[in-house]
Amino acid sequence: MSMTIRHHLTDPLLIAYAAGNLPEAFGLAIATHVSMCDECRARLCAFEAVGGAVIDTLESVEMADGSLEAVMARASMVDRVAVPPTVRARKSSGAVPSPLTDYVGSDFTAVKWRPLGMGVRQAILKTGPGASARLLYIPAGQAMPDHGHRGMELTLVLQGAFSDAEDRFGPGDIEIATADLEHTPVAEAGVACICLAVTDAPLRFMGLIPRLLQPLFRI
């Protein structure tokens, strides 16, 4: 995917992803960005190589009887595991980036959107515990409600662009918002903005109406 990406993942997030220490929703956002971004994909490969070298230096230990059977039994109970390692090194080639296709299909027109008001729509994705993931469709020129964060939010632009007090974010850019950021994202004119947004805590809305509707929209 040919694009100019200005906003990248931090080293701690890439290291945590490489180590498998993140909830599935955060892993999905990182894998999707990595599939679009040559720079972050190269950095991730370097971190994985370091991790592999460290593992090679560890002494082997004997496993208890029945360990393999126990692992296979647990694996059979999982409907969907976090994004597999083979996705990490694969570039996106279609409208929907490769890591997202198992969640939403290969075309955004097939997404089952739910209206939030003012033309904004969302689709909550089925992921494991610890964080939530959703697609957001924001009409061109439309502003999202002013809000802060109780935890971390990763917002990856898949189509269009948005701007806030921090900067402009276009296709492939990822914004990392923490509890010290309060902003009002506004979709750029010309084309609707589609984002993948991942949070590990509910947002903190400033307006009364968004706060009242928050439990209904699960955001």
Solvent accessible surface area in square Angstrom, and as a share of the most:
residue,aa,sasa,rsa
1,M,90,0.40
2,S,120,0.77
3,M,57,0.26
4,T,116,0.67
5,I,26,0.13
6,R,136,0.50
7,H,36,0.16
8,H,49,0.22
9,L,5,0.02
10,T,59,0.35
11,D,65,0.34
12,P,96,0.60
13,L,15,0.08
14,L,0,0.00
15,I,86,0.44
16,A,23,0.18
17,Y,11,0.04
18,A,28,0.21
19,A,63,0.49
20,G,59,0.57
21,N,112,0.57
22,L,45,0.22
23,P,41,0.26
24,E,19,0.09
25,A,0,0.00
26,F,9,0.04
27,G,3,0.03
28,L,0,0.00
29,A,0,0.00
30,I,0,0.00
31,A,0,0.00
32,T,0,0.00
33,H,0,0.00
34,V,0,0.00
35,S,1,0.01
36,M,7,0.03
37,C,3,0.02
38,D,90,0.46
39,E,90,0.40
40,C,0,0.00
41,R,23,0.08
42,A,65,0.50
43,R,59,0.22
44,L,1,0.00
45,C,59,0.35
46,A,56,0.43
47,F,52,0.22
48,E,56,0.25
49,A,68,0.53
50,V,94,0.54
51,G,32,0.31
52,G,31,0.30
53,A,58,0.45
54,V,81,0.47
55,I,117,0.60
56,D,120,0.62
57,T,107,0.62
58,L,118,0.59
59,E,162,0.72
60,S,113,0.73
61,V,127,0.73
62,E,173,0.78
63,M,140,0.62
64,A,77,0.60
65,D,151,0.78
66,G,41,0.40
67,S,26,0.17
68,L,119,0.59
69,E,117,0.52
70,A,55,0.42
71,V,86,0.50
72,M,117,0.52
73,A,56,0.43
74,R,179,0.65
75,A,57,0.44
76,S,93,0.60
77,M,157,0.70
78,V,74,0.43
79,D,132,0.69
80,R,91,0.33
81,V,96,0.55
82,A,51,0.40
83,V,10,0.06
84,P,63,0.40
85,P,90,0.57
86,T,103,0.60
87,V,12,0.07
88,R,34,0.12
89,A,66,0.51
90,R,119,0.43
91,K,111,0.47
92,S,3,0.02
93,S,113,0.73
94,G,40,0.38
95,A,67,0.52
96,V,4,0.02
97,P,1,0.01
98,S,19,0.13
99,P,5,0.03
100,L,0,0.00
101,T,46,0.27
102,D,117,0.61
103,Y,37,0.14
104,V,19,0.11
105,G,30,0.28
106,S,86,0.55
107,D,65,0.34
108,F,19,0.08
109,T,124,0.72
110,A,71,0.55
111,V,15,0.09
112,K,188,0.80
113,W,48,0.17
114,R,98,0.36
115,P,97,0.61
116,L,33,0.16
117,G,38,0.37
118,M,152,0.68
119,G,45,0.43
120,V,8,0.05
121,R,79,0.29
122,Q,1,0.00
123,A,12,0.09
124,I,55,0.28
125,L,14,0.07
126,K,147,0.62
127,T,32,0.18
128,G,25,0.24
129,P,129,0.81
130,G,56,0.53
131,A,14,0.11
132,S,40,0.26
133,A,0,0.00
134,R,8,0.03
135,L,0,0.00
136,L,13,0.06
137,Y,50,0.19
138,I,6,0.03
139,P,34,0.21
140,A,46,0.35
141,G,48,0.46
142,Q,41,0.18
143,A,42,0.32
144,M,20,0.09
145,P,52,0.33
146,D,51,0.26
147,H,10,0.05
148,G,0,0.00
149,H,4,0.02
150,R,136,0.50
151,G,23,0.22
152,M,54,0.24
153,E,12,0.05
154,L,0,0.00
155,T,17,0.10
156,L,0,0.00
157,V,0,0.00
158,L,16,0.08
159,Q,59,0.26
160,G,11,0.11
161,A,2,0.01
162,F,4,0.02
163,S,45,0.29
164,D,24,0.12
165,A,93,0.72
166,E,105,0.47
167,D,49,0.26
168,R,105,0.38
169,F,7,0.03
170,G,3,0.03
171,P,52,0.32
172,G,0,0.00
173,D,4,0.02
174,I,3,0.02
175,E,8,0.04
176,I,50,0.25
177,A,2,0.02
178,T,54,0.32
179,A,62,0.48
180,D,132,0.68
181,L,20,0.10
182,E,90,0.40
183,H,10,0.04
184,T,54,0.31
185,P,13,0.08
186,V,60,0.34
187,A,3,0.02
188,E,68,0.31
189,A,83,0.64
190,G,77,0.74
191,V,74,0.43
192,A,15,0.11
193,C,0,0.00
194,I,5,0.03
195,C,2,0.01
196,L,0,0.00
197,A,4,0.03
198,V,0,0.00
199,T,13,0.07
200,D,69,0.36
201,A,30,0.24
202,P,78,0.49
203,L,8,0.04
204,R,86,0.32
205,F,16,0.06
206,M,65,0.29
207,G,32,0.30
208,L,109,0.54
209,I,120,0.61
210,P,33,0.21
211,R,112,0.41
212,L,122,0.61
213,L,67,0.33
214,Q,26,0.12
215,P,105,0.66
216,L,101,0.50
217,F,30,0.13
218,R,151,0.55
219,I,23,0.12
